[in-house]
């Protein structure tokens, strides 16, 4: 059609081109070496900016890095206890995460390490695997390291194959639902330790932990003084520094760092108090302390070694790897995208998966448990003025110093203080009521997904909460895809034309909201699809279009006179006769116009459905009606339509007029069709309807 003369412009929207499969294959192999080099370089984004590193960047990075390092040390130890692991494992996970990430990252703000949600998931997973047995075949540390390795390998594989798009399949309400549920669960689980109450099984569902804690409130110990003081101190500093920074803008930076370092201050104060209480006890006799403290912590990396990956280990942890990987990926990508939007840069999901995969694979050799991006520490890093991902190295140096120098002091840290630190951190992860109200007003099913994630996480486990909310979200998505909304269109004027000026129109659904809309001319139906025409929804759309056409246009096919010649579903009742008589008053179907604005894809099932619509409507009208298509999105959709016979008009040879034959192309065989130069593919809906009505509407 590209060779059509100027007097007969192409009837198509896109220029027709033959598929050059051979050329595409040759081009692929010719560029393979170049693409391979580009791919390898893309694995190390650091190469693009490290050559421009300067003193200004260094200053910002070292301040941000050391600030985060001061926060990650107490948080890491607290989260490790949530994961049912010794405190030092939180430091191992923190060190590897913050140190290695800069090589592969596309985000300057993210801080990798132990997080509240992941720690809760690991704690629940370990409790489920071991059943609380102290004689289980593998230790919690071995199980956690193996989970880190396997989940890291999967994340790394997804990233290497550039499949980061899979992260878009999980909706935001799923993430916020289980995050809020996890925060509530963690906070409730930390209360017994905050108050010094012993014997509470915090691996049980949250409501049981809450009930048992309330029942044992009289059993609270002296730890409650430390815990409540720590929690009060943290919130006084948080809100106090925020207040004074607004009152005294000149000292905003100073108050910011005081507020950020409040965790370090409270740990330092309570540790000093604990030391004064226990200074007469040797390091090996700290179990006699009147308050619960961390006691002796191994110096350095005391648990280096490869993770256990034999068949026995895989049989225990295999069923939990998917949920751990899912949380690992979702939490990290959600946080990375959030800070990318706030700070005006774009992250690459696939590359971030490589980064998170590498940190967990290598971390497992240090005894680390699964780690991912931390929202709270990333926020601190961002506000502290971080300039590049290299800031993580400075955090790692501080963690390393703590592991080799400060472990004797860590022995005196009160458990109640770390519980206060964890509670203080996770309460910020709880979505406010305003978020729920917003979901309720925007989309009920998003609200339902959030509530399911929240409830199932609180009453069962994080794993069940994730699967339940993600399952509901997937079901809603499938229903929306399989039962899409499609509209029958009319039009309303959008301007008052001046003399000699043509009116302009907007095409709107024929619903109550647009009751004043002008309907199409008799015999012309205008449809707009709201989704791609693919196998899940093709038959549904087929049925709806044909049903609407039959209900609103006259059936022209003759009804058989004899009862024996009628179809089985035509009983010949009075109701049927009345329906046929009423139908006879309707206009005859002449044309169907399809607006494909929202259709980005039509597969073979969708094309077959269009062909079925064509057959059904032609039979209903007892002639070939016109099919017009407007706003075709891509050349591939146009090509598919042409392949199946759309885009040209077929009429009976004996119905054609001499004028048609003059410009048309008559076939030389005995077929009963000709082709006219009339257009059926259009750039706009206005043009399509004008062609279908010969300009009468």
URVENNOR-V835530 format. One record per residue. RES is the residue in one small letter. SS is DSSP state (H for helix, E for strand, C for the rest). PHI is phi in radians with two decimals (* if undefined). D_CENTER is the distance of its C-alpha to the mean C-alpha in Angstrom with 2 decimals. Layout:
RES/SS/PHI/D_CENTER  RES/SS/PHI/D_CENTER
This chain:
x/C/*/43.22  x/C/-1.16/42.89  x/C/-1.64/46.67  x/C/-1.05/47.36  x/C/-1.24/50.10  x/C/-1.13/49.61  x/C/-1.32/51.30  x/C/-2.21/48.69  x/C/-1.09/45.27  x/C/-1.03/42.45  x/C/-1.38/41.14  x/C/-1.95/37.62  x/C/-1.36/34.86  x/C/-1.86/34.03  x/C/-1.15/36.75  x/C/-1.38/37.22  x/C/-2.29/36.92  x/C/-1.33/37.65  x/C/-1.22/35.14  x/C/-1.86/36.22  x/H/-1.09/34.70  x/H/-1.08/37.39  x/H/-1.13/36.89  x/H/-1.15/33.15  x/H/-1.12/33.83  x/H/-1.08/36.57  x/H/-1.11/34.46  x/H/-1.08/31.71  x/H/-1.26/34.32  x/H/-1.16/36.13  x/C/-1.64/33.10  x/H/-1.02/31.97  x/H/-1.06/33.75  x/H/-1.13/32.44  x/H/-1.17/28.82  x/H/-1.13/29.25  x/H/-1.11/30.51  x/H/-1.08/27.66  x/H/-1.14/25.14  x/H/-1.09/26.98  x/H/-1.12/27.21  x/H/-1.19/23.49  x/C/-1.25/23.03  x/C/-2.22/24.89  x/C/-1.02/23.72  x/H/-1.01/26.38  x/H/-1.10/29.02  x/H/-1.41/28.11  x/H/-2.19/28.86  x/H/-1.12/31.06  x/H/-1.19/34.14  x/H/-1.79/33.81  x/C/-1.11/33.52  x/C/-2.45/36.05  x/H/-1.13/37.65  x/H/-1.11/35.66  x/H/-1.10/32.36  x/H/-1.06/34.05  x/H/-1.09/35.12  x/H/-1.11/31.71  x/H/-1.18/30.13  x/H/-1.22/32.82  x/H/-1.16/32.68  x/H/-1.14/28.91  x/H/-1.13/29.05  x/H/-1.20/31.93  x/H/-1.09/30.48  x/H/-1.14/27.28  x/H/-1.04/29.56  x/H/-1.18/31.61  x/H/-1.53/28.63  x/H/-1.19/26.99  x/H/-1.12/30.31  x/H/-1.19/30.78  x/H/-1.12/27.10  x/H/-1.04/26.87  x/H/-1.18/29.96  x/H/-1.18/28.79  x/H/-1.16/25.42  x/H/-1.06/27.35  x/H/-1.18/29.44  x/H/-1.10/26.43  x/C/-1.44/25.54  x/C/1.11/29.16  x/C/-2.21/30.24  x/C/-1.07/33.08  x/C/-0.98/32.33  x/H/-1.10/33.02  x/H/-1.23/30.00  x/H/-1.17/27.80  x/H/-1.26/29.82  x/H/-1.05/29.51  x/H/-1.13/25.72  x/H/-1.17/25.84  x/H/-1.09/28.33  x/H/-1.13/26.68  x/H/-1.05/23.23  x/H/-1.27/24.60  x/H/-1.45/27.25  x/H/-1.55/25.60  x/H/-1.04/22.31  x/H/-1.09/24.11  x/H/-1.21/25.14  x/C/-2.09/21.76  x/C/-1.41/19.56  x/C/-2.04/18.38  x/C/-2.15/17.93  x/C/-1.50/21.15  x/C/-1.68/19.90  x/C/-1.16/18.01  x/C/-2.05/20.26  x/E/-1.54/19.74  x/E/2.86/21.46  x/C/-1.10/21.61  x/C/-2.24/19.20  x/H/-1.10/19.78  x/H/-1.14/16.97  x/H/-1.13/17.62  x/H/-1.11/21.32  x/H/-1.10/21.27  x/H/-1.06/19.51  x/H/-1.13/22.10  x/H/-1.05/24.89  x/H/-1.18/24.10  x/H/-1.15/23.74  x/H/-1.12/27.04  x/H/-1.12/28.75  x/H/-1.21/27.71  x/H/-1.25/28.97  x/H/-1.54/32.19  x/C/1.13/32.98  x/C/1.37/34.40  x/C/-1.28/37.12  x/C/-1.52/38.79  x/C/-1.96/40.27  x/C/-1.13/37.13  x/C/-1.04/37.32  x/C/-2.24/34.81  x/C/-1.35/34.22  x/H/-1.00/30.98  x/H/-1.11/30.92  x/H/-1.18/31.21  x/H/-1.10/28.51  x/H/-1.16/26.05  x/H/-1.14/26.98  x/H/-1.17/26.56  x/H/-1.10/23.07  x/H/-1.09/22.25  x/H/-1.12/23.82  x/H/-1.20/22.19  x/H/-1.16/18.60  x/H/-1.15/19.36  x/H/-1.09/20.84  x/H/-1.14/17.87  x/H/-1.06/15.48  x/H/-1.10/18.37  x/H/-1.10/18.81  x/H/-1.07/15.29  x/H/-1.19/15.80  x/H/-1.10/19.36  x/C/-1.51/18.58  x/C/0.97/16.08  x/C/-1.89/13.29  x/H/-1.07/10.54  x/H/-1.08/8.95  x/H/-1.10/7.98  x/H/-1.19/5.13  x/H/-1.35/3.66  x/H/-1.36/4.98  x/C/-1.79/3.58  x/C/-1.36/4.16  x/H/-1.07/5.71  x/H/-1.06/8.90  x/H/-1.10/8.27  x/H/-1.15/7.98  x/H/-1.19/10.81  x/H/-1.14/12.68  x/H/-1.30/13.32  x/H/-1.17/13.77  x/H/-1.12/16.36  x/H/-1.07/17.90  x/H/-1.15/18.24  x/H/-1.08/19.85  x/H/-1.11/22.28  x/H/-1.09/23.08  x/H/-1.12/23.79  x/H/-1.04/25.89  x/H/-1.12/27.91  x/H/-1.20/28.40  x/H/-1.54/29.79  x/H/-1.06/32.33  x/H/-0.99/34.93  x/H/-1.24/35.08  x/H/-1.05/35.18  x/H/-1.72/38.26  x/C/1.33/39.79  x/C/-1.47/39.62  x/C/-1.71/40.11  x/C/1.43/39.44  x/C/-1.59/36.15  x/C/-1.44/33.77  x/C/-1.39/30.41  x/C/-1.46/28.65  x/C/-1.28/29.30  x/C/-0.95/26.92  x/H/-1.00/26.74  x/H/-1.14/29.03  x/H/-1.24/31.70  x/H/-1.09/31.45  x/H/-1.11/31.87  x/H/-1.11/34.84  x/H/-1.14/36.49  x/H/-1.14/36.13  x/H/-1.09/37.76  x/H/-1.19/40.48  x/C/-1.86/41.29  x/H/-0.97/41.27  x/H/-1.11/45.06  x/H/-1.56/44.47  x/C/-1.05/42.77  x/C/-1.90/44.29  x/C/-1.09/45.04  x/H/-0.98/41.47  x/H/-1.05/40.55  x/H/-1.07/42.49  x/H/-1.15/40.55  x/H/-1.12/37.14  x/H/-1.19/37.74  x/H/-1.06/39.36  x/H/-1.08/36.40  x/H/-1.14/33.89  x/H/-1.12/36.22  x/H/-1.06/36.83  x/H/-1.08/33.13  x/H/-1.33/32.57  x/H/-1.10/35.88  x/H/-1.18/35.01  x/H/-1.06/31.49  x/H/-1.37/32.77  x/H/-1.16/36.13  x/H/-1.15/34.95  x/H/-1.11/32.59  x/H/-1.15/35.62  x/H/-1.26/38.05  x/H/-1.19/35.83  x/H/-1.34/35.86  x/H/-1.27/39.58  x/C/-2.28/40.40  x/H/-0.98/38.13  x/H/-1.12/40.40  x/H/-1.84/39.37  x/H/-1.02/35.66  x/H/-1.12/34.90  x/H/-1.11/37.22  x/H/-1.14/35.77  x/H/-1.07/32.24  x/H/-1.20/33.26  x/H/-1.10/35.28  x/H/-1.14/32.31  x/H/-1.14/30.02  x/C/-1.49/32.76  x/H/-1.06/33.44  x/H/-1.12/31.95  x/H/-1.09/34.41  x/H/-1.11/37.21  x/H/-1.20/36.81  x/H/-1.15/36.62  x/H/-1.10/39.69  x/H/-1.14/41.65  x/H/-1.22/41.02  x/H/-1.18/41.65  x/H/-1.10/44.93  x/H/-1.08/45.92  x/H/-1.09/45.10  x/H/-1.12/47.18  x/H/-1.11/50.10  x/H/-1.22/49.99  x/H/-1.95/49.93  x/C/-1.15/51.91  x/C/-1.48/54.77  x/C/-1.69/52.60  x/C/-1.28/52.11  x/H/-1.05/48.67  x/H/-1.48/49.32  x/H/-1.94/50.38  x/H/-1.21/47.44  x/H/-1.12/46.76  x/H/-1.54/49.61  x/C/-1.09/47.76  x/C/-1.20/47.96  x/C/-2.13/44.26  x/C/-1.34/41.45  x/E/-2.26/40.56  x/C/-1.19/38.69  x/C/1.22/42.00  x/C/-1.21/42.44  x/C/-2.05/39.51  x/C/-1.04/40.08  x/C/-1.50/40.60  x/C/1.23/38.54  x/C/-1.63/36.48  x/C/-1.50/38.37  x/C/-2.26/36.02  x/C/-1.15/35.45  x/C/2.67/35.16  x/C/-1.23/33.01  x/C/-1.22/30.74  x/C/-1.39/32.23  x/C/-2.38/30.86  x/C/-1.51/33.48  x/H/-1.07/33.22  x/H/-1.09/33.94  x/H/-1.09/31.12  x/H/-1.10/28.63  x/H/-1.16/29.89  x/H/-1.42/29.07  x/H/-1.79/25.62  x/H/-0.96/24.31  x/H/-1.25/22.75  x/H/-1.75/20.84  x/H/-1.07/19.43  x/H/-1.00/16.31  x/H/-1.19/15.24  x/H/-1.12/16.25  x/H/-1.11/14.39  x/H/-1.06/11.11  x/H/-1.14/11.67  x/H/-0.94/13.08  x/H/-1.31/10.22  x/H/-1.10/7.35  x/H/-1.07/9.98  x/H/-1.19/11.27  x/H/-1.14/8.60  x/H/-1.06/7.51  x/H/-1.21/11.31  x/H/-1.07/12.24  x/H/-1.13/10.41  x/H/-1.05/11.91  x/H/-1.29/15.30  x/H/-1.11/15.23  x/H/-1.16/15.03  x/H/-1.12/17.65  x/C/-1.81/19.95  x/C/1.12/19.69  x/C/-2.56/18.62  x/C/-1.90/15.94  x/C/-1.64/14.35  x/C/-1.90/14.01  x/H/-0.93/11.09  x/H/-1.11/13.58  x/H/-1.20/16.29  x/H/-1.13/14.52  x/H/-1.19/14.06  x/H/-1.09/17.76  x/H/-1.08/18.60  x/H/-1.23/17.02  x/H/-1.17/18.53  x/H/-1.13/21.90  x/H/-1.13/22.14  x/H/-1.37/21.64  x/H/-1.12/23.97  x/H/-1.21/26.64  x/H/-1.08/26.11  x/H/-1.09/27.01  x/C/-1.33/30.47  x/C/-1.71/30.98  x/C/1.52/30.22  x/C/-1.27/26.81  x/C/-1.75/24.25  x/C/-0.90/20.48  x/C/-2.22/19.32  x/E/-2.62/16.20  x/E/-1.20/15.57  x/C/-1.80/17.31  x/H/-1.18/16.43  x/H/-1.12/20.08  x/H/-1.26/21.74  x/H/-1.17/19.55  x/H/-1.12/20.55  x/H/-1.08/24.11  x/H/-1.07/24.05  x/H/-1.15/22.84  x/H/-1.23/25.48  x/C/-1.37/28.11  x/C/1.63/28.12  x/C/-1.05/26.53  x/C/-1.97/27.21  x/C/-2.51/25.88  x/C/-1.11/24.03  x/C/-1.13/27.59  x/H/-1.01/27.71  x/H/-1.06/26.22  x/H/-1.10/29.48  x/H/-1.21/31.48  x/H/-1.12/29.41  x/H/-1.09/30.09  x/H/-1.08/33.78  x/H/-1.17/33.95  x/H/-1.12/32.35  x/H/-1.10/34.81  x/H/-1.06/37.66  x/H/-1.11/36.70  x/H/-1.16/36.72  x/H/-1.74/40.15  x/H/-2.05/41.93  x/H/-1.72/40.57  x/H/-1.03/40.19  x/H/-1.05/43.63  x/H/-1.26/42.56  x/H/-1.07/39.26  x/C/-1.03/41.41  x/C/-1.63/42.44  x/C/-1.16/38.99  x/E/-1.23/38.92  x/H/-1.05/36.25  x/H/-1.10/36.19  x/H/-1.15/35.32  x/H/-1.12/32.30  x/H/-1.11/31.21  x/H/-1.11/31.56  x/H/-1.07/29.49  x/H/-1.17/26.63  x/H/-1.05/26.91  x/H/-1.05/27.07  x/H/-1.27/23.89  x/H/-1.34/21.71  x/H/-1.11/22.94  x/H/-1.25/21.13  x/H/-1.51/17.76  x/C/-1.34/18.70  x/C/-1.18/17.19  x/C/-1.26/20.28  x/H/-0.99/21.71  x/H/-1.07/21.08  x/H/-1.17/17.30  x/H/-1.12/18.12  x/H/-1.09/20.67  x/H/-1.11/18.35  x/H/-1.06/15.91  x/H/-1.05/19.12  x/H/-1.35/20.45  x/H/-1.40/17.45  x/C/-2.75/16.25  x/H/-1.04/17.83  x/H/-1.20/15.35  x/H/-1.15/12.57  x/H/-1.07/15.44  x/H/-1.13/16.30  x/H/-1.07/12.98  x/H/-1.04/13.31  x/H/-1.10/16.98  x/H/-1.07/16.62  x/H/-1.07/14.45  x/H/-1.13/17.02  x/H/-1.15/20.06  x/H/-1.18/19.41  x/H/-1.18/18.62  x/H/-1.24/21.80  x/H/-1.57/24.03  x/C/-2.26/23.01  x/C/-2.44/20.84  x/H/-1.06/17.41  x/H/-1.02/17.07  x/H/-1.14/18.07  x/H/-1.06/15.91  x/H/-1.14/12.68  x/H/-1.14/14.04  x/H/-1.16/15.36  x/H/-1.24/12.43  x/H/-1.16/10.07  x/H/-1.13/13.23  x/H/-1.12/13.86  x/H/-1.07/10.52  x/H/-1.16/11.25  x/H/-1.12/14.80  x/H/-1.09/14.25  x/H/-1.07/12.36  x/H/-1.14/15.29  x/H/-1.09/17.84  x/H/-1.10/16.71  x/H/-1.31/17.00  x/H/-1.39/20.21  x/C/-2.21/21.76  x/C/-1.29/20.89  x/C/-1.39/22.96  x/E/-2.29/25.65  x/E/-2.06/28.32  x/E/-1.68/32.03  x/E/-1.79/32.89  x/E/-2.21/35.80  x/E/-2.50/36.49  x/E/-2.31/37.53  x/E/-1.24/39.40  x/C/-1.94/37.74  x/C/-2.64/40.98  x/C/-1.84/44.68  x/C/-1.19/46.27  x/C/-1.37/49.34  x/C/-1.07/52.39  x/C/1.45/51.75  x/C/-1.84/47.98  x/C/-1.44/45.65  x/C/-1.24/43.33  x/C/-1.99/39.56  x/E/-2.29/37.24  x/E/-1.99/33.69  x/E/-1.71/32.62  x/E/-2.26/31.14  x/E/-1.14/30.52  x/C/-1.43/33.72  x/C/-2.32/32.78  x/H/-1.06/34.40  x/H/-1.10/32.52  x/H/-2.20/34.39  x/C/-1.12/37.60  x/C/-1.55/39.64  x/C/-1.21/38.00  x/E/-1.42/40.46  x/C/-1.39/40.11  x/C/-1.10/40.50  x/C/-1.04/44.05  x/C/-0.97/45.43  x/C/1.58/44.28  x/E/-2.03/41.18  x/E/-2.00/37.70  x/E/-2.09/34.63  x/E/-2.06/31.17  x/E/-2.20/27.73  x/E/-1.52/24.79  x/C/-1.75/21.36  x/C/-2.44/19.41  x/C/-1.11/20.23  x/E/-1.65/23.25  x/C/-2.29/22.24  x/C/-0.99/23.46  x/C/-1.18/21.46  x/C/-2.04/22.85  x/H/-1.06/25.93  x/H/-1.16/28.51  x/H/-1.11/27.31  x/H/-1.13/27.69  x/H/-0.95/30.96  x/H/-1.08/32.35  x/H/-1.16/31.40  x/H/-1.12/32.92  x/H/-1.16/36.08  x/H/-1.04/36.48  x/H/-1.14/36.29  x/H/-1.09/38.71  x/H/-1.18/41.17  x/H/-1.37/41.09  x/H/-2.13/41.72  x/C/-2.37/44.06  x/E/-1.34/47.36  x/C/-1.39/47.73  x/C/-1.65/50.27  x/C/-1.17/50.76  x/C/-1.21/54.02  x/C/-1.53/54.24  x/C/-1.09/56.49  x/C/-1.26/59.87  x/C/-1.51/60.43  x/H/-1.10/58.41  x/H/-1.19/58.39  x/H/-1.64/56.62  x/C/-1.46/53.81  x/C/-1.14/50.43  x/C/-1.09/50.06  x/C/-1.61/47.80  x/C/-1.81/50.38  x/C/-1.39/52.73  x/C/1.33/54.93  x/C/-1.32/54.71  x/H/-1.11/55.63  x/H/-1.12/52.02  x/H/-1.18/51.12  x/H/-1.12/54.09  x/H/-1.15/53.12  x/H/-1.14/49.58  x/H/-1.15/50.99  x/H/-1.14/53.48  x/H/-1.17/50.79  x/H/-1.10/48.67  x/C/-1.15/51.71  x/C/-1.47/51.55  x/C/-1.39/48.15  x/C/-1.25/47.92  x/E/-1.36/47.76  x/C/-1.28/44.45  x/C/-2.02/44.77  x/E/-2.70/41.37  x/E/-2.16/37.62  x/E/-2.01/35.30  x/E/-2.04/31.60  x/E/-1.58/29.27  x/C/-1.79/26.49  x/C/-0.93/24.73  x/C/-1.62/21.31  x/C/-1.64/21.97  x/C/-1.67/20.34  x/C/-2.71/21.46  x/E/-2.27/24.38  x/C/-1.67/24.93  x/H/-1.11/28.28  x/H/-1.16/27.79  x/H/-1.12/27.05  x/H/-1.11/30.17  x/H/-1.07/32.21  x/H/-1.16/31.21  x/H/-1.10/32.44  x/H/-1.15/35.62  x/H/-1.15/36.02  x/H/-1.06/35.67  x/H/-1.07/38.27  x/H/-1.10/40.68  x/H/-1.14/40.35  x/H/-1.27/40.88  x/H/-1.09/43.71  x/H/-1.17/45.37  x/H/-1.09/44.89  x/H/-1.52/46.45  x/C/1.04/49.06  x/C/-2.93/48.43  x/C/-1.43/45.89  x/C/-1.63/43.76  x/E/-1.51/41.91  x/E/-2.07/38.16  x/E/-1.96/36.71  x/E/-2.22/33.23  x/E/-2.08/31.93  x/C/1.00/29.15  x/C/-1.17/28.37  x/C/-1.31/25.23  x/C/-2.39/26.10  x/H/-1.14/29.27  x/H/-1.18/27.94  x/H/-1.15/27.69  x/H/-1.05/31.20  x/H/-1.09/32.45  x/H/-1.12/31.20  x/H/-1.13/32.95  x/H/-1.15/36.10  x/H/-1.00/36.20  x/C/-1.75/36.38  x/C/1.65/39.11  x/C/-1.49/37.43  x/C/1.72/38.48  x/C/-2.30/42.21  x/C/-1.87/44.57  x/C/-1.93/46.79  x/C/-2.29/49.89  x/C/-1.11/52.99  x/H/-1.04/55.63  x/H/-1.39/58.31  x/H/-1.61/56.32  x/C/-1.32/55.84  x/C/-1.75/57.96  x/H/-0.95/60.03  x/H/-1.09/57.81  x/H/-1.18/54.84  x/H/-1.23/56.81  x/H/-1.13/57.88  x/H/-1.83/54.42  x/C/-1.47/52.67  x/E/-1.98/52.56  x/E/-1.60/54.58  x/C/-1.27/53.99  x/C/-1.50/57.10  x/C/-1.56/56.56  x/C/-1.62/57.22  x/C/-1.22/53.76  x/C/-1.87/53.63  x/C/-2.52/51.18  x/E/-2.28/51.21  x/E/-2.17/48.56  x/C/-1.78/48.69  x/C/-1.47/47.19  x/C/-1.35/45.27  x/C/-1.53/41.62  x/C/-2.21/38.89  x/E/-1.94/35.86  x/E/-2.32/35.43  x/C/-1.38/33.68  x/C/-2.51/33.47  x/H/-1.18/33.74  x/H/-1.01/37.00  x/H/-1.13/38.49  x/H/-1.12/37.43  x/H/-1.21/38.96  x/H/-1.09/42.02  x/H/-1.17/42.56  x/H/-1.22/42.12  x/C/-1.86/44.62  x/C/0.97/46.87  x/C/1.35/46.15  x/C/-1.50/47.35  x/C/-1.93/44.29
